[in-house]
Amino acid sequence: MKKYLFLLGISLMWGSQFYFAEQVLDTVEPMALAAIRSTIGACTLTLLAILLPHSSAPVKTGFRWRRYTLYVVIALLEAVLPFFLVAWGQNQVNSSLASILIGTTPLWTVLIVWLLFRERLHRNQAFGVMLGFIGVMIIFIPRISYADATIFSGETAGLVALLMAAVSYASALILMQYLPTTSVVLSMRNILWCAVILLWPAVLVMDNSWPRLYPADLLPLFIIGIFQTGLVYWLYTLLVHREGPVFASFSNYLVPLVGIVLGSFFLNESITISMIIGVIVVIGSIMLSRTQPYYSSYNDKI
């Protein structure tokens, strides 16, 4: 039961990020948003590392190139690229469509596992992933149909960017289970600081200036940075270590559901029969998932 509560909490945090990002994207550039959320998230995990008694000790003594190379690669795949791609893509399409495309992350996770690691999925895992994807489609296809006239026009680039972000998230998800398990919060703190170091020079190059923030931007930015970047990555990595990457990736199936609920309450969108059926299918897919990880741990080599 605890793992499902973890899954629900992570889904709520990530599913609401599109709503809060919508509040600031009119005034904050996508690259700047990526850098700001990474900075706030890194500061959050730094404070958390100080407060947690078992996280203050170093994971291993000395500087190890393999470990920090892993940090940089995960930072690129989990923060730098997808943070920018999601923010940029959401400027081209609505938040609901953005959430559904990011919700395809489990599908890409399974494909990458199969292609690169030649790992055979258990029947229930494979069926659960396919069922979850069907549930997402049941929810979203009726919402796409009315936009068929514009879906292949200016929105195409946004769709491609969001799909690329989903592939990037899936790749990072697989690598995250190789992070040192002795202190997950320290590992994610290091990853986000790597992202900060990479993103701020990119902001200065692409935007040619520091971002100008308005008072109305501050609350959404702090929510995105603290909860939807810092805390959620800590919880997410814990879930990856305990239950495996595919089970953790099921949180992405709930992301569109959170977006639909927020749209219903705050954007006056109606809840349709297809949404209700989709919710039932998605919950069923989660229950079918198995918990064992795919690969042996190589933490002693990192």
N, C-alpha and C positions, 0 to 999 in steps of 0.2 A: 504493500500500500504506500510506503514511503516514497518509492521510486516514482509512482504516479503523481504524487503531490509535487515532487521535484519537477516532473515533466510539465505539470499544469502551471506552476509558478514561472518556469522559464518561458513557457508559451505566452503567458499574460504579459511578461516584460517585453518579449520580442514582438508580439503581435501589436502592441500599442505604440511601438516606435514609429510606425508609419503615420499615425495620427499626429504625434508630437512633431515629427519632422515636417509635416505639412504646415505647421504653425510658423516655421522659421525659414523655409526654403525661398520665400519671396524676398528676404533680405540677406540671407547668408548663402554664399556660394557653396556648391557641393563639396569641393575640396576642403574649404574652410570648415564646413560642418564635420567632415571626417576627422580633421585635425583637432577640432575643439572637443568632440566627444571622446576621442582617444586620450586627450590630455586629462580631461575630467575623470575618465575611467581609470587611467593610470594612477592619478592622485588618490582616488577612492580605494584602490587595491593596496597602495602604499600605506595608507592609514589603517586599512584592515589588517595588513601584515604586522603592523606594530601592535594592534590590539589583540590579535589572536596569539595565545601563549605558545602554541606549537609551530607557528609560522615564522618566528623571529630568527631561528637558527638557519644558517645557510644550508641549501640542499646538498651541496658537496663542496669541499674546499678546493680552492684554486680555480683558475680560468680554464674551462674546457671548451675547445673550439667546436666540437660536435654538438654540445648542448646549446651553445649560443647561436650556432648556425641554424639549429632547429627553431630557436626562438625567432630568428629573423625571418625564416621561411614561413612559419605560421603567422607571424605579424603581417607579412605581405598578403597571405591567402585569406586570413580571417579578419583583418582590419583595414589595411591600406587599400587594397583593390576593391573589396566589396563595399566598404563604407562609402567610397567615392562613387562606385557604380550604382549603388542603390539610391543615393541622393540624387545623382544625375538622372538616372532612369525615372525616378519619381517626379522629376520636373517635366518629363515627357508624357507620362501616363498617370492615371489616378491611383490613389493609395490602395484601393482594393485589388487592382490588377497587379500592382507591385507586390502585394502580400502573397498573391496566389503563385506568382512566378518564383518568389523566394521559397514558397512551400514545396517546390519540386526538388529541393535539396536532397531528401532521402532517395529519390530516384537516381540522382547523379552519384550519391554515395555508393549505392549498390552496384551501379555500372562500373565505377572506378575500382571497387573491391574486386569485382569479377574480372575486369580487364587486366589490372596490374598485379593482383595478388593470387589470382586463380583460386580464390576461396569459394567453396560451394556453400550457398545459403541453405539453412534448414528450410524445409517446406513451409512451415508456419511463418518464418521470417519473410520469405519471398512472397507468399500469399498476402501477408499483412501489408507489405510495402505496396504491392499492386492494388490491394483493396483501398488503402489510404489514398493513393493517387486517384482512384476512381471517385472516392468521396469528395476530394478536392474539385474534381471536374464537375461533379453533380452540382456543387455549390456555385461554381463560377461560370460554366458554359452559358446558362441563361443570362448572366450579366454581361457576357461578351457579345451575345448575338445582336443586341441593338446597336453596337458600335462597329459592326462589320464594315461600314462604309469608310471608316477612318483608321481601322486597325493596321492597314498596310501602307499608310501614308507617313506622316511625320512621327508617328508613335513607334515605328519599326525599330529605330535606333534605340529607343528606350527599352523596348522589349528585349532586344539582343543584350543590352547592358545588364538588365536584371537577370537574364538567364546566365550570363557570364558570372555574375555575382553568386548565383546559386551553385554553379560548378566550383567556384573558388571556396565557398563555405564548405562544400562537400569534401574537397581535397584537404582543407585544414582540419576538418572533423576527424579524418582518418589519422592524420599526424598527431593530433592532440592526445591520443591515448599513449603515445610514447614519451610524453612529458614526465619528468620525475614525480613520483607519487607522494614523496615525503612531505611536500609543501606545494599544493596546487595553487594557492593564492600567490606565492612568490613567482611561480612559473608564469601565471597570467599577468602579474604585475610587470615582469620583465618583457613579456611579449608586447604589452601595450606601450611601454616606454620605447621599445624598438619602433613601433608604429609611429609614435610621436616624433621621433628623430627623423623618420623617413618622410612624414607628411608635411611638417612645417616648411621645409625648403620647397616642397612641391607647391604649397600655397603661395609662397612668395614668387615662384616662377610663373605659375598659371594665372594667378589673380593679380600679380604685380603690386600687391599691397597687403597690409594687415587687414583682417576682417573688421568691419564697423558694426558693432552690436547695438541694438536698441533695448530699452528696459523690458519691452514685451517679449524679447527673445530669450531673456535670461532663465526664466523658470522652465520652459520646454528644453533648453539646452542642458540645464543641470539634471533634469529628469532623464534625458537621453544618456547623458554621461555617467551619472551615478548608477541608475538602476538598469538601463538598457545596454550598457557597455561594461562598466566595472563589475557590479554584483552578478549580472546574468552570466558573464563569462566564467566567473569563479564557480557558480553553481553548475554551469554547463560542463565544465571540465571535470568536476567531481562525478557527474552523471556518466560521462564518457568512460572514466576509469572504472566505475562500479558496474555499469550495465552494458558497455560496448557502444561503438559508434552508431550502429543502425538504430538501436533503441533510442539513443539520445536524439538522433535525427528526426524521430517521430514528433518532436516538439514543433517542427516546421509544418506539420499537418494541421496543428491547432492555430497557427499564426493567422491564416485567412479567417478563421472563425472569430477570433478576437477582433479583427478588422471589421467584420460584418456587424458584430454587436456594437462596436463604437460608432459605426456608420448609422446604425439604427437609432441609437440614443442621441447622438450629437449632430448627425447630418440628416435626420428624418428619413432614413431609408427603411423600406418595409422589409419584414422577414417573410420570405416565401416558403412554400412547401419544399422546393428543391434544397433550400438551406437546411431545413429541419432534417430531411432525409440524409443530406450530406454529413451533418453532425453525427447522426447515428452510425453511418458507415465508417466515419473516421474513428469514432470511439471504439467500434468493433475491431478496426485494424490495429489500434494500439494494444488492445487486449490479446491479439494474436501474436504480438511480437515476443521474441525470446530475449533473454538477458545476457547470454554469454558473449564475451568479446571474440573477435575473429582471429586475432593474432596473439602470439606470446609477447610478454612485455620485454622490452630491451632497455629498460631504464638504467640497468647496471652498466650499460655501454655508453650512455649519454653523459 
